[in-house]
């Protein structure tokens, strides 16, 4: 599942502190958002659902659909709990939304299959990858897929809009709020490894522990 989480963090233009897999499961820790940044329900569902979808965990997906209106059915720290809590904010039938997001994530997985395979292979070999390796992976993928100057929100939100049959304008970038970005918008450069290390250091010094 963790390779799917890493791939989705990259799509969501976020950073990761680290990723580890064990015989009992795995753990991926995302760097906290900057002050003022707010995760949308779409982003939350994408991230929390990406691991189970790209890992092909059909039992978990089936249980999610069966209890799509009961967040308390799931452990409060589980991906399923976060997904079900976010579903009402989408404003559609929860089971339909889950099916659509499963298809959306699969589309992203197919389109960026080589990146997902690379992350999977690295995790299986090392069992644990630190933030510097993840930063290098994300930077490689930016170049490989031509996304240094195109915001990933434009790709992801257009796929979401297509699945929900929402009209989207052409010729302009789309932001995470599904609104067009200014024509002069420039994609921010990926922060340096040293800057990322400083942000992680600051987060960890505040007593933040790794969690799902």
N, C-alpha and C positions, 0 to 999 in steps of 0.2 A: 504493500500500500504506500510505503513511504516515497517510492520513486514517483508515484502519481502526485503526492503532495508537493514534492519538489518541483515537478513540471508545472503545477498550477501556481505555486508561489512565483515562479518566473513569469507566467502569463499575467498574474495580478500585479506585477511590477513591485514585488516585495523582496525582502532579503531574509536569509535564514541563518540562525545561530549554529545549527548543526542537525545532523540526522543519524539515527542509529537503529539497527535492527538486531533483535535477539531471538532466541528460540521461542520466547513467550510473546513476541510481538515487535513493535517498533515505535519510534518516537521521532517526530519532526518538530522543531521549535522555530517559529517565525519571529523575526525581530519585531518588536512592538511598533505600531504606527507612530508617526510623528504627531506631536500635539496639534490638534485641529483637524487631523485626518480622521475620516469616519468610514468604516466598512459598510458597504451596502448589503442588503439581503442577498442580492445576486452573487456578490463576491463571497459572502459567507457560505452559501450553498455550494458554489463551485469548489471552494477549497475543501470543505468538510466532506463532500461527496466524491471528490476526485480519486482518493485512494481506493475506495471500495469499487468504484466503477472500472478504473484502469487495471485493478488487480483481478477483476472478474469475480468478486465475492457476491454471487447471486443469492445466497442464503441471507446475507445481511441486507441486500437491496430488497428482497422479498419482505423481510421483517419490517423494513422501513416503510414500504408501501402499506402494509397491513395496519401499521400504527401511525399513519401520517398525521393524525390529529391529536396524538397523545404524547407530548414531549416527556412527561413524567414516567412514561413506560421505559425510557432509556436512562442509563446512568448519566448524571448531569455533566460529566466530563467527557462523554463520548461524542464522536462525530455525529451520530444519529440524533442525539439530543439537540445539538446546535442546528442541524438541518431542519428538524421539525419545528423548532422555535422560530426559524426564519420564514417558513412557508407562508404563514398568514399575511406577511408583508408584501407578498407577490400579488395577491388578490385574484387568484385563480383556484380551481379545484386542486387540492394538495396532491392527489395521486397523479393528476395530469401534469402538474409542475414537475414532480419527481421523474416522470417518464421523459419529459422534454429535456430536463437537465442531464439525465443519463445519456440521451442522444447527443446533446451539446458537448459533453465531456468526451464521449467516444469520438466525435468529429475532431476535436482538438487533439486527442490521442493519436488518431490516424494521421492527421496533418503533420504532427510533430513526433512521429513514431521513432525516428532515429534518436532524438533527444531523450525520449522516455527510455529507450533501450540502453542508452549510454548511462543514464542515472541508475537504472536497474542493475546493470553489469557492475558498476562501481560499488554499489551497496553490497551486492552479493560477494564481491571480492574482499572488500575492506571491513564490512559490517558496520563501519562508522566513518562518516565523512564530516570534516570540520568546515567552518564558515569560509575559510580561504579557498578550499577546493570547490565549494558550492559557488562562490563568487566567480571563480575561473570558469566553471561550467556555464553559468548564466551569461557571462561575457562572450564566451564562444558561441552560444546559441543566438545571441543578439546579432552577431556578424553572419553566422551561417544562414540564418533565415531572413536576413535583410531587415532587421527590426531595430537597428541603431537609430534611425530617424523616423520610424513610424510607431506611434504609441500602441501598446498591446491592447489597450482598451478599445481601439478602433476595430481590431480583429475580433476580440471576444464579444463585445457588445453587438456587433453586426451579426454574429452567429446566433446570439441569444434572440435578437430581434427577428431574425429569419425564422427561428423555431416557433416564436410566439405570433408570427405574422404581423409584426409591427413595422410600419413604414420608416425607412431611414434615408436621409438625404445622401446624395452622392457628391463626390468631389471635395469633401471636407472630413477631417478627423472627428471621430466620435469619442466623447469622454465617458467616464464611469457612470455619469448621471444620464447617459443616453442623449446628451445635448451636443450640438456641434461645437468644436473648439474654434477659437479665433484663427483666421487664415494665417496669421503670423506666428502661430504656436510652434515652438521648437521643443523636441523631446529632450528632457534634461539628461545630461551625461550620467552614466552609472557612477556612483560614488566610488572613490578609490578604496583599495583594500585597507589602507591605514585609517581612513575615515570610518569605514565599517567596523573595524576593530575598536575604535574609540566609542562608537555608539553601543556596541555590544558590552564593552567594559562598563559604560555608564548604566546600562540596563541591569547588568548582573550585580553591580555594586548597590543597586536599590533593592536587592533581595529578591529579584525575579527568578523563579526556578523554571526549569524546562517542563513544559506540559503540552498536551495535545492541542 
